[in-house]
């Protein structure tokens, strides 16, 4: 199990409920035939987690977060 945790990296940045909200949002837009930019995704994540301490520089997810999020949700 420890190996899986290391593989996920920053998976703990988003709690499970926030993760579901982001994925549902992305898939909902996709079903409507719309696409989003990486910046729009980062903005959505920033909006979701602004009420608690976050490890992002300037409060916005960076490249490392995107890498791990993309690994978790290809």
MMTF fields as JSON, N, C-alpha, C and O atoms, coordinates in Angstrom:
{
  "mmtfVersion": "1.0.0",
  "mmtfProducer": "UNKNOWN",
  "numBonds": 295,
  "numAtoms": 296,
  "numGroups": 74,
  "numChains": 1,
  "numModels": 1,
  "chainsPerModel": [1],
  "groupsPerChain": [74],
  "chainIdList": ["A"],
  "bondAtomList": [4, 2, 8, 6, 12, 10, 16, 14, 20, 18, 24, 22, 28, 26, 32, 30, 36, 34, 40, 38, 44, 42, 48, 46, 52, 50, 56, 54, 60, 58, 64, 62, 68, 66, 72, 70, 76, 74, 80, 78, 84, 82, 88, 86, 92, 90, 96, 94, 100, 98, 104, 102, 108, 106, 112, 110, 116, 114, 120, 118, 124, 122, 128, 126, 132, 130, 136, 134, 140, 138, 144, 142, 148, 146, 152, 150, 156, 154, 160, 158, 164, 162, 168, 166, 172, 170, 176, 174, 180, 178, 184, 182, 188, 186, 192, 190, 196, 194, 200, 198, 204, 202, 208, 206, 212, 210, 216, 214, 220, 218, 224, 222, 228, 226, 232, 230, 236, 234, 240, 238, 244, 242, 248, 246, 252, 250, 256, 254, 260, 258, 264, 262, 268, 266, 272, 270, 276, 274, 280, 278, 284, 282, 288, 286, 292, 290],
  "bondOrderList": [1, 1, 1, 1, 1, 1, 1, 1, 1, 1, 1, 1, 1, 1, 1, 1, 1, 1, 1, 1, 1, 1, 1, 1, 1, 1, 1, 1, 1, 1, 1, 1, 1, 1, 1, 1, 1, 1, 1, 1, 1, 1, 1, 1, 1, 1, 1, 1, 1, 1, 1, 1, 1, 1, 1, 1, 1, 1, 1, 1, 1, 1, 1, 1, 1, 1, 1, 1, 1, 1, 1, 1, 1],
  "groupList": [{"groupName": "UNK", "atomNameList": ["N", "CA", "C", "O"], "elementList": ["N", "C", "C", "O"], "formalChargeList": [0, 0, 0, 0], "bondAtomList": [1, 0, 2, 1, 3, 2], "bondOrderList": [1, 1, 2], "singleLetterCode": "X", "chemCompType": "L-PEPTIDE LINKING"}],
  "groupTypeList": [0, 0, 0, 0, 0, 0, 0, 0, 0, 0, 0, 0, 0, 0, 0, 0, 0, 0, 0, 0, 0, 0, 0, 0, 0, 0, 0, 0, 0, 0, 0, 0, 0, 0, 0, 0, 0, 0, 0, 0, 0, 0, 0, 0, 0, 0, 0, 0, 0, 0, 0, 0, 0, 0, 0, 0, 0, 0, 0, 0, 0, 0, 0, 0, 0, 0, 0, 0, 0, 0, 0, 0, 0, 0],
  "groupIdList": [1, 2, 3, 4, 5, 6, 7, 8, 9, 10, 11, 12, 13, 14, 15, 16, 17, 18, 19, 20, 21, 22, 23, 24, 25, 26, 27, 28, 29, 30, 31, 32, 33, 34, 35, 36, 37, 38, 39, 40, 41, 42, 43, 44, 45, 46, 47, 48, 49, 50, 51, 52, 53, 54, 55, 56, 57, 58, 59, 60, 61, 62, 63, 64, 65, 66, 67, 68, 69, 70, 71, 72, 73, 74],
  "secStructList": [7, 2, 2, 2, 2, 2, 2, 2, 7, 1, 4, 4, 4, 1, 7, 2, 2, 2, 2, 2, 2, 2, 2, 2, 2, 2, 2, 2, 2, 2, 2, 6, 6, 7, 7, 7, 7, 2, 2, 2, 2, 2, 2, 2, 2, 2, 2, 2, 6, 6, 6, 1, 7, 7, 7, 1, 4, 4, 4, 1, 7, 7, 2, 2, 2, 2, 2, 2, 2, 2, 2, 2, 7, 7],
  "xCoordList": [0.825, 0.0, 0.862, 0.493, 1.992, 2.87, 3.37, 3.499, 3.649, 4.109, 3.057, 3.388, 1.79, 0.71, 0.621, 0.395, 0.795, 0.75, 1.86, 1.644, 3.045, 4.16, 3.89, 4.248, 3.268, 2.962, 1.987, 2.11, 1.033, 0.035, 0.608, 0.038, 1.707, 2.359, 1.491, 1.212, 1.051, 0.296, -1.206, -2.003, -1.588, -3.007, -3.761, -4.964, -3.088, -3.769, -4.068, -4.728, -3.614, -3.906, -5.413, -5.97, -6.062, -7.512, -8.095, -7.671, -9.063, -9.743, -10.653, -10.93, -11.109, -11.883, -13.101, -13.398, -13.799, -14.985, -14.618, -15.334, -13.496, -13.053, -12.628, -12.887, -11.977, -11.543, -12.761, -12.741, -13.809, -15.046, -15.675, -16.155, -15.68, -16.256, -15.513, -16.138, -14.195, -13.396, -13.632, -13.855, -13.587, -13.777, -15.187, -15.357, -16.193, -17.571, -17.712, -18.385, -17.077, -17.115, -16.492, -17.061, -15.312, -14.609, -15.434, -15.618, -15.926, -16.692, -18.02, -18.479, -18.639, -19.87, -19.654, -20.461, -18.565, -18.245, -17.942, -18.33, -17.241, -16.91, -18.177, -18.263, -19.155, -20.416, -21.155, -21.889, -20.959, -21.589, -20.784, -21.165, -19.675, -18.833, -17.88, -17.321, -17.694, -16.799, -15.491, -15.454, -14.445, -13.165, -12.696, -13.183, -11.751, -11.209, -9.701, -9.075, -9.145, -7.698, -7.144, -7.882, -5.86, -5.202, -5.372, -5.55, -5.323, -5.503, -6.905, -7.059, -7.922, -9.288, -9.405, -10.086, -8.743, -8.74, -8.078, -8.6, -6.939, -6.23, -7.067, -7.063, -7.775, -8.634, -9.763, -10.09, -10.351, -11.416, -10.897, -11.56, -9.725, -9.125, -8.845, -9.101, -8.329, -8.046, -9.328, -9.325, -10.409, -11.696, -12.183, -12.719, -11.999, -12.47, -11.726, -12.32, -10.444, -9.645, -9.219, -8.328, -9.821, -9.373, -9.762, -9.292, -10.599, -10.995, -10.082, -10.334, -9.028, -8.109, -6.67, -6.429, -5.721, -4.309, -3.956, -4.345, -3.225, -2.846, -1.346, -0.74, -0.754, 0.689, 1.115, 2.251, 0.229, 0.546, 1.209, 0.815, 2.212, 2.854, 1.838, 1.216, 1.67, 0.709, -0.734, -1.612, -0.981, -2.335, -2.875, -4.061, -2.037, -2.483, -1.697, -0.476, -2.379, -1.676, -0.622, -0.826, 0.48, 1.569, 1.756, 0.876, 2.902, 3.199, 3.237, 2.778, 3.78, 3.863, 2.476, 2.213, 1.58, 0.213, -0.425, -1.057, -0.266, -0.862, -0.332, -1.096, 0.959, 1.552, 0.853, 0.411, 0.756, 0.168, -1.326, -1.842, -2.028, -3.463, -3.685, -4.586, -2.876, -2.983, -2.648, -3.251, -1.701, -1.37, -2.547, -2.827, -3.226, -4.358, -5.596, -6.378, -5.778, -6.956, -6.518, -6.627, -6.022, -5.488, -6.527, -6.192],
  "yCoordList": [-1.194, 0.0, 1.247, 2.249, 1.209, 2.372, 2.747, 3.929, 1.755, 2.023, 2.796, 3.723, 2.424, 3.115, 4.571, 5.459, 4.828, 6.195, 7.03, 8.185, 6.454, 7.192, 7.448, 8.504, 6.504, 6.673, 7.831, 8.581, 7.979, 9.031, 10.409, 11.414, 10.479, 11.755, 12.714, 12.47, 13.798, 14.849, 14.588, 15.526, 13.325, 12.996, 13.573, 13.813, 13.801, 14.302, 15.797, 16.33, 16.48, 17.902, 18.108, 18.993, 17.313, 17.361, 16.227, 15.077, 16.557, 15.48, 14.78, 15.311, 13.606, 12.793, 13.541, 13.445, 14.275, 15.013, 16.066, 16.252, 16.755, 17.771, 17.127, 17.656, 15.987, 15.248, 14.875, 15.026, 14.392, 14.014, 15.237, 15.152, 16.367, 17.598, 17.998, 18.336, 17.962, 18.362, 17.409, 17.854, 16.119, 15.136, 15.245, 15.185, 15.406, 15.55, 16.799, 16.777, 17.881, 19.137, 18.963, 19.385, 18.332, 18.13, 17.222, 17.532, 16.107, 15.177, 15.783, 15.502, 16.611, 17.292, 18.226, 18.267, 18.97, 19.851, 19.041, 19.415, 17.924, 17.066, 16.512, 16.45, 16.111, 15.596, 16.657, 16.331, 17.92, 19.03, 19.416, 20.322, 18.726, 19.025, 20.184, 20.733, 20.557, 21.658, 21.121, 20.049, 21.855, 21.481, 22.613, 23.741, 22.295, 23.314, 23.358, 22.403, 24.47, 24.6, 24.158, 24.035, 23.925, 23.583, 24.719, 24.467, 25.943, 27.093, 27.103, 27.427, 26.756, 26.694, 25.601, 25.786, 24.469, 23.389, 23.847, 23.605, 24.503, 24.995, 26.03, 26.058, 26.871, 27.872, 27.194, 27.609, 26.164, 25.424, 24.81, 24.891, 24.203, 23.609, 24.687, 24.482, 25.814, 26.925, 27.392, 27.656, 27.495, 27.901, 26.903, 27.301, 25.621, 24.592, 24.58, 24.305, 24.874, 24.673, 25.969, 25.945, 27.079, 28.342, 28.529, 29.476, 27.667, 27.832, 27.089, 27.107, 26.436, 25.711, 25.915, 26.322, 25.63, 25.789, 24.861, 23.693, 25.398, 24.608, 24.742, 25.759, 23.719, 23.736, 24.364, 24.168, 25.113, 25.67, 27.033, 27.86, 27.243, 28.548, 29.553, 29.3, 30.653, 31.698, 31.188, 31.82, 30.037, 29.506, 28.842, 28.513, 28.633, 28.05, 26.765, 26.749, 25.687, 24.446, 24.662, 25.44, 23.975, 24.111, 22.86, 22.002, 22.771, 21.644, 20.315, 19.301, 20.313, 19.064, 18.538, 17.343, 19.437, 19.013, 18.44, 17.385, 19.118, 18.649, 17.267, 16.408, 17.051, 15.745, 14.644, 13.642, 14.834, 13.8, 13.655, 12.537, 14.745, 14.665, 13.892, 13.057, 14.167, 13.497, 12.012, 11.189, 11.66, 10.259, 9.533, 8.378, 10.214, 9.625, 9.527, 8.584, 10.501, 10.554, 10.751, 11.856, 9.69, 9.843, 10.226, 10.379],
  "zCoordList": [0.0, 0.0, 0.0, -0.613, 0.669, 0.72, -0.668, -0.988, -1.481, -2.84, -3.616, -4.356, -3.455, -4.145, -3.69, -4.513, -2.398, -1.886, -2.493, -2.861, -2.599, -3.199, -4.67, -5.19, -5.341, -6.752, -6.955, -7.923, -6.061, -6.194, -5.887, -6.31, -5.173, -4.929, -4.156, -2.982, -4.768, -4.109, -4.111, -4.085, -4.142, -4.188, -3.006, -3.106, -1.892, -0.704, -0.791, 0.101, -1.816, -1.957, -2.077, -1.428, -2.886, -2.999, -2.165, -2.281, -1.329, -0.624, -1.624, -2.699, -1.273, -2.216, -2.766, -3.957, -1.92, -2.377, -3.419, -4.403, -3.198, -4.157, -5.465, -6.546, -5.358, -6.538, -7.384, -8.605, -6.74, -7.444, -8.099, -9.23, -7.409, -7.97, -9.243, -10.248, -9.202, -10.365, -11.532, -12.658, -11.278, -12.348, -12.935, -14.152, -12.077, -12.549, -13.412, -14.442, -12.988, -13.743, -15.13, -16.136, -15.167, -16.442, -17.362, -18.539, -16.827, -17.654, -18.112, -19.219, -17.268, -17.652, -18.831, -19.76, -18.786, -19.92, -21.171, -22.278, -20.981, -22.115, -22.77, -23.996, -21.962, -22.503, -23.32, -24.253, -22.966, -23.702, -24.941, -25.682, -25.155, -26.303, -26.073, -27.022, -24.813, -24.485, -23.931, -23.326, -24.136, -23.567, -22.655, -22.741, -21.79, -20.9, -21.064, -21.524, -20.685, -20.713, -19.363, -18.385, -19.326, -18.076, -17.075, -15.884, -17.531, -16.646, -16.037, -14.86, -16.815, -16.285, -15.217, -14.208, -15.439, -14.462, -13.166, -12.078, -13.286, -12.103, -11.348, -10.118, -12.08, -11.451, -10.676, -9.564, -11.252, -10.572, -9.274, -8.24, -9.323, -8.13, -7.086, -5.9, -7.515, -6.596, -5.912, -4.709, -6.654, -6.079, -5.03, -3.996, -5.292, -4.373, -3.04, -1.998, -3.072, -1.858, -1.178, -0.328, -1.522, -0.949, 0.511, 1.141, 1.071, 2.468, 3.445, 4.65, 2.949, 3.822, 3.355, 2.219, 4.239, 3.845, 2.674, 2.651, 1.722, 0.557, 0.295, 0.634, -0.304, -0.546, -1.869, -2.299, -2.522, -3.827, -3.694, -2.872, -4.511, -4.561, -5.107, -6.138, -4.448, -4.822, -4.83, -5.417, -4.176, -4.074, -5.319, -5.372, -6.33, -7.6, -7.874, -7.719, -8.281, -8.602, -9.693, -10.625, -9.561, -10.528, -11.373, -11.439, -12.013, -12.904, -12.17, -12.696, -10.961, -10.203, -9.884, -10.017, -9.459, -9.174, -10.437, -10.39, -11.544, -12.796, -13.169, -13.61, -12.997, -13.312, -12.505, -13.069, -11.185, -10.328, -10.572, -10.547, -10.806, -11.093, -12.393, -12.475, -13.392, -14.678, -14.561, -15.25, -13.701, -13.471, -12.823, -13.145, -11.917, -11.202, -12.088, -11.963, -12.984, -13.857, -15.3, -15.832, -15.943, -17.321, -18.37, -19.544]
}
